[in-house]
Amino acid sequence: MTTMTAWKARVYVTLKHGVLDPQGRAVENALKVLGFDEVGDVRVGKYVELGLAAPDRETALARVEEMCRRLLANPVIEQSRFDLTEAQGDS
Amino acid sequence: MRWAVVVFPGTNCELDCHHVVADVLGQPADFVWHKDTSLDGFDAVVLPGGFSYGDYLRTGAIARFSPIMGAVEEFAAAGRPVIGICNGFQILLEAGLLPGAMRRNDNLKFRCHDVHLRVENAATPFTNRCRPGQVLRIPIKHGEGNYHADRATLEELERNGRVVFRYVAPDGAVTPAANPNGSLNNIAGIINERGNVLGMMPHPEIAAERLLGMEDGRPIFESIVAYVEGTAGARWVPAAAARARSRETPGKGGAADGR
């Protein structure tokens, strides 16, 4: 039987470069109202944390990549990247 | 003909759609729960508006994987008419049955008011009861209707008459002010390449009877009936033929073609 390892993935979904981000623009305006005049290029994205079981790192990477492609990000307007770490204890 | 009105958890316009089809048009119509897997016996499918799955992750992103969507894809692949309204449009985009994606409205507002739509293609299963260039007054109610597609897709849509409705001023002019959400090229509704799947953000089902003050949405449902019953005057011209036609009459159908 394959030994399964618990992994933790941290997925970041952001709008592709060049796709207008109305939320980012509003946040940028609000920051400027607060006096942060130096702010620019604010982009609002999503952060998804998930745990998964996989026999090895390579498999886990492939699975999370597929999750991003099929559901977590919409490739028409979004891009995604993720970190993968071995889950510590019960976390 | 028999209509299917698909209901996802969070759908909230199914009663209005059913009412128009069943009571206003007098057509047999059934609700189909998203866990069903068959559309056998139906001739037209409505994906109504609402907030399926609470709009979690992205609008339509989770509903797109509901069991019924396999049947919707088969139904569409068989060339039968599917209309997605508002959230239904968003689901069709996520499912890849229509190209592009929705972003949040550029003004960050939930826009809930009447808009004017220009019928850009009156030869589809959804608009054969409209006149080309006719301006319809129909309400919108959405926060994420800001249509986006890459440049190549957009050009393809425009070239082949696949932009069916555009947000316009009451006189039919395409203006930035008439665009309620930032949609590229003022796009309010598009069809698939084959012409049997329509997505539109405005809600024709709440503008389909005089009692409610607006009737401009009714021809859209009547067009589907005419199409299914084979009485539509104008038939959808497939993409290749449309391409040939647009080559003969350059300048037609482009975004800059504000009449």
Chai-1 contact restraints between the chains, C-beta under 6 A:
chainA,res_idxA,chainB,res_idxB,connection_type,confidence,min_distance_angstrom,max_distance_angstrom,comment,restraint_id
A,P22,B,R104,contact,1.0,0.0,6.0,A-B,restraint_1
A,P22,B,D106,contact,1.0,0.0,6.0,A-B,restraint_2
A,P22,B,L108,contact,1.0,0.0,6.0,A-B,restraint_3
A,A26,B,L108,contact,1.0,0.0,6.0,A-B,restraint_4
A,N74,B,R58,contact,1.0,0.0,6.0,A-B,restraint_5
A,N74,B,A101,contact,1.0,0.0,6.0,A-B,restraint_6
A,V76,B,A101,contact,1.0,0.0,6.0,A-B,restraint_7
A,I77,B,A101,contact,1.0,0.0,6.0,A-B,restraint_8
A,I77,B,H148,contact,1.0,0.0,6.0,A-B,restraint_9
